[in-house]
Amino acid sequence: MLLAPSLFEGLGIVLVEAMSKGLPSIASRIEVLEEVAEDNVSGLFVEPNTEDELAAAMVRLFHDPGLRERLGANARRRAEEQFFSEVLMPEWEKIYSRLSPRSDRS
């Protein structure tokens, strides 16, 4: 299990890495992390600075192996579909192709 009770994240890479390993995660409900995982589908979210809510989510995962398994499997699938290089590289290539000036010179 990954706990990411962050107040600020630049990219949320640690969450993507945990998801790619199939780990269930509990993270702060901040925009960048909510772009990475989906609450109650591929992770659990808690409000920032709510220790009681974080503890309750940890206890919930501890006592519910089915939930841990479901969140972990969904997390891995989401990471594979949205964040693996085989998926991202073609998208980045499209972006760079649109942004780069075309040269007619050989």
N, C-alpha and C positions, 0 to 999 in steps of 0.2 A: 504494500500500500504506500502511496505517496501522499504526504501532507504538504500543501502549498498555501499556507495562510498568509500570503503576501498582501502588502498594501499597495505595491507597485511592481509591475513587471514590464520589461521592454518588449519581449517577444513571446514569452511563455514556452521556451524551448524545453525546460525541464519537464513540463507537463506532456509535451509531445513525446519526449524520450520515454517517460513512464508508460504512456499509452502504447507506444510501439512494442513494449515488453509485455503488454497485457495486464498491467497493474491497475487495480482500482485506485482512484484518486479522490481526495477531498481538497478543494481549492476555494480560495476567496472569490466571491462574486465581484470580479473586476473585469472590465470590458475585454482586455486582451485574452484573459483565460477563458472567458465565455465564448470567444471566437474559436478556441481550440477544442473544447469539450462541450457536450450538451448535458445539462443538469438532469440527473436521474436516468440518463441513458448511457453516457460514456464517462460519467463522473458524478460526484456530488458537490454542490456549491453551498457555501455558507457566507453570511454577511461578514465583511471585514471587521476585525476587532470584537468578535463575539465568541469569547472563549467557551461559554456554555453551549452554543450552537456547534462549535467545532468538536467539543467533547462528545456531544450527543451523536454527531455523525460518525465519530470514531467508534463509539459503542455500538451503533447501528450496524456498521460494517463488521465489527468483531463478532456479533451475534448472528449474522445472516450470511452464511457461506454462499447461498444461492445468489444473493445480491452482489457479493464480491466477484463471483464467477461471471455473472451477466455483465456487470460494469466493465470488468477486465476484457472480456471478449468483444464487447461493443467498442471499447476504447481502442483495442488493437485494430479492429476493422476500420474504424474512423481514421486512425493514423495511417494505415496502409492506403486508404482511398484518397486522403487529402494531403498527406505530408511526406510520403516517400518520394525519393528522387525520381523514380520512374514516372510518377504522376506530375511532379513539380517541374522537372526540366523541360518537357515540351511546352508547358505554359509560359515559363520564363523565355524560352526561345521565341514564342509568338510575340511576347511583349517587346523583346529586344529587336525583333525584325521590324515591328511597327515603328519603333523609335529611331532606329539607325538610318542614316541617310543612305540612299541607294546610289551605287556608283555604276555608271554605264561604261566606265573605262575598264579595259582588260589589261 
